[in-house]
Amino acid sequence: RVLPESSRLNLNQAGPEELLRLLGALGVERDRAAEIVRAVADWRSPSLEGPLTEFDRYYLSLTPSFRSPHASFRETEDLLLVKGMTPELYYGTYQRDAQGGWRAAGGLAQCVTVRGSGPVDVNTAHPAVLAAAGLLPDQVELLVRARREQPFRSLAPLRNMGIAPEILGRLGVGGSQIYTLEATA
């Protein structure tokens, strides 16, 4: 698959509410999601002179120990080091569907980037990313169903779905010039 980075949420630019909505849409319990969001904010916030943050103390208690870089994420895989993160949450898992079969339940790896920026591409974004942008669950479902039938060529049809103008401002049609090539064997 070829995915535009604009179909993902930029980890270094996303606000706490967006990250909280993203984690919630991925099924993370609210208290755990809040702790992960605080850990992400600490990770990318400049280091203050003086005492260590609660997250620095936690990371220094691990073996091997490290201190949060207090800088932008360089790779999304750095999330695996953030307090509260697990490989299952980052990579995703498989869950039973209503018919008893297995289906992939995506993780943060499919939803975040450190390379793209700008509006979220409505034609390729993971449903959790659409929820992070502020869409309600029924709007996400309606949008995903509509794009399966025909890709959006403009945002005009989204206005007819009842999506608020401030949310439409976070959405776009088409990708950026940065793409991820994804191959699975």
N, C-alpha and C positions, 0 to 999 in steps of 0.2 A: 504494500500500500504506500501511497505517497500522500503525506499529510502536511498541510500548511501549518507552520508554527502558530499562526493566528487562530487555529482551532483550539488552542490551549491557553490557559491563564498564566500570565507571566508571574513567576514566583517572587521576583524581586520588586515588582510593582503593585501586586495585589494588596488591597487593604485587608485589615483583620476581618471585616464583615464578609468580604468575598471569600476569604479562605474558610471562614466558619461555615458559610453556606455550601461551599464545595465539599468539605468534610462531612457535613450533614447529609448532602445528597449521595455521598458514597456509603452512608449508613453508620458513620462514626457517632457514638454516643456523645451528647452535648458537652459534658464535663471534660471528657478526654479530648474532644475536638478543641475546646477552649484552651487546654493546656498545650496542645500541639501548636496552636496559633500563637500563643505567648512565646513558646520556644522558638518559632520561626522569626517572630519579631525581634527577640533577643539576639538571635543569630545574625540578622542583617542590620542591627543597630550598631552604631559606632561604640567602641569601648569607652567606658567612662573611667576616669582616674579614680582610684579609691577601691572600695571593697568589691569583691567578685559578685557577680549576679548569682541568683539561686541556680541558674542553669549552668554557669561556669563551675560552681561547686559540685553540681551533679556530675558533669563531664569529667572533672578532675578526680572523682571518686571511682571512676570506671577503670578497668584494666584492659587494654592500655588507656591511659588517661590522655586527655586533650582539653584544650580550651576553645570555646567557640571563637571563630575568626572575627566576629563582629564586623562583617562585610557582606557584600552581595553573594548570593549563591553562585558558584561557578558552573556547577552541574546539578541537575535535578537529583542525581544519586546522593548528593550531600544530605538530602532529607533523611536518608537512612541513619544518619548520625544524630538526628534531632530527637530530643527526649519525647517519648510517647509514640514514636514511629515504629512500625513493625514491617518486615518484608511483605506480609500479607496485605497490609494497607497500601504500601508503596506499589507492589507489582500487581496486586489483585489476586483473586482466588477463583475457585469454581464452586458454584452453588447448584442445588437441585432446582429444576423448574417444576411447574405444576404437573407436568406429565411424567416426572421422575427422572428426566434426563439431566445431564450436566450442561450448564451454560457458564461462560466466562463472566465474572463480575469484575469489571475493570478497577484499577487502582489509580493512585495519584500519578504514576508514571505516564499514563495516557492523558492526563488532564493538565499537567503543568509544564512550563518551559522556562528557560532562562534566556532564550534567544529572540523570541518573537515579542511583538508589542502591538498595541493598537486594538481596534475593535475585534470582537470574537466572531469568527466566521460561522454563520448560522447553518451553512450547508455541511460542515464537517465536524463541528464541535461535539464532544461527548456530552450526553444529557446532563451530567453533573456540572460541566462547565457552564452550560446554559442556565442551570439553577444558580450557580455562583454569580452569574451576571445579573441575577435578580428575577428571573422568570419563575412563576409559580409552577408547581408540579403539573397541573392540568395544561398550562401553556407549553411546558416542555414537551409533554406527550403529544399535543396537537402539532407543534412545530416539527417534531421528529417524524410523525406520521405524514405530514404534508411534504417534507423534503424527500421522503422515500418515493413519492409519486412523481415529483418534479422538483429539481433544485430551484431555489429562490434566485431570481435575477435582480431583485431589488428588495428593499425593506418595506415597500408599500403593503404587501399582503399581511405583514406582521401587525401593522396598525389595525387592520380589520380583525385580528385575533384578540384585540384588547390589551396589547402590550403597551405599557406606559411610555411616554416620550423619553423620560430620563433613562429607562432601560434600553430603549431603541438606540440611544446615543452610545451604548457600550457594544452594540452589535454591528456587524458589517456583512457584506456579501463578497465572497472571493478571499483568497488567501494573500499572505504577504509574499515576499520573494525568498523567504527562508522555509525550507521544507525538510521533513524527516522522511527517510526511506525506511520502511518497516518490512522485514522479511521473517517469516516463521516457517520452520521445517518440522 
